[in-house]
Amino acid sequence: MAGGRFAGGGFGGEGYGIGASLASFGADQKRDALQELGNAADQESRRNQKNQQIQQSAKAGNVQLGSTVGATAGSAFGPWGTLLGGAIGAVAGGLSD
């Protein structure tokens, strides 16, 4: 059966046949999947960085708010009260999550 159905491992004697084309298709799919996985990992990394920035910004805002409220409340007790109230408010604002 030279050049027949099973010659060369393929159909019609074309050499490599359907097995090679399926293997090639599988390799292409694997490459595409790995590329998509890499893209997803990059997106997740950027999302995590953004979330950390948001958390840091919120914490800084809490410290500032605590400091302002503490200083305002402490101002009833004069300049030292303002200073002490601001410091206590900043610490308390930094403790909140």
Buried (B, 14 or more C-beta within 10 A) or exposed (E): EEEEEEBBEBEEBBEEBEEEEEEEEEEEEEEEEEEEEEEEEEEEEEEEEEEEEEEEEEBEEBBBBBBBBBBEBBBEEEEEBBBBBBBBBBEBBBEEE
